[in-house]
C-alpha cells in the first residue's frame, strides 16, 4: 500500500499544489487502496482463525 500511495504522490506532486480537486483525487485513490488492503488482511485473519479452530 505504501508503495502505491508513494508512487501516486510523487508522480502527481507538481499537479497537487494549488489544485484541491487533484488533491482529492489522489486522496481518494490512496484510501481505496487502504480499504482494499484492510479487507485482505481481515480475510487472512479470519481464515487463520477458522483453520486454528479446526485444529482444536
Wavefront OBJ file of the C-alpha trace (Angstrom):
o trace
v 0.000 0.000 0.000
v 2.736 2.448 0.850
v 4.381 1.859 -2.499
v 1.251 2.708 -4.484
v 0.487 5.767 -2.376
v 4.084 6.956 -2.639
v 4.035 6.480 -6.427
v 0.794 8.432 -6.778
v 2.064 11.276 -4.630
v 5.463 11.553 -6.317
v 4.074 11.338 -9.850
v 1.398 13.943 -9.233
v 3.109 16.139 -6.637
v 3.603 19.045 -9.033
v -0.054 18.902 -10.060
v -1.340 18.840 -6.478
v -0.036 22.210 -5.395
v -2.855 24.733 -5.554
v -5.345 22.278 -7.059
v -7.797 20.994 -4.443
v -9.548 18.663 -6.917
v -6.292 16.937 -7.820
v -5.536 16.571 -4.116
v -8.953 14.983 -3.530
v -8.426 12.565 -6.425
v -5.086 11.425 -5.011
v -6.574 11.125 -1.523
v -9.462 9.041 -2.857
v -7.077 6.739 -4.725
v -4.985 6.270 -1.574
v -7.989 5.424 0.606
v -9.390 2.982 -1.950
v -6.102 1.080 -1.778
v -6.099 1.291 2.028
v -9.634 -0.119 2.289
v -8.856 -2.998 -0.080
v -5.677 -3.792 1.876
v -7.582 -3.733 5.167
v -10.194 -6.155 3.814
v -7.499 -8.521 2.556
v -5.834 -8.526 5.971
v -9.163 -9.136 7.714
v -9.866 -12.032 5.341
v -6.488 -13.626 6.051
v -7.017 -13.227 9.790
v -10.450 -14.808 9.552
v -9.079 -17.737 7.527
v -6.326 -18.232 10.080
v -8.812 -18.212 12.956
v -11.036 -20.753 11.170
v -8.059 -23.027 10.479
v -6.900 -22.735 14.071
v -10.414 -23.620 15.275
v -10.485 -26.722 13.076
v -7.237 -27.958 14.587
v -8.509 -27.661 18.151
l 1 2 3 4 5 6 7 8 9 10 11 12 13 14 15 16 17 18 19 20 21 22 23 24 25 26 27 28 29 30 31 32 33 34 35 36 37 38 39 40 41 42 43 44 45 46 47 48 49 50 51 52 53 54 55 56
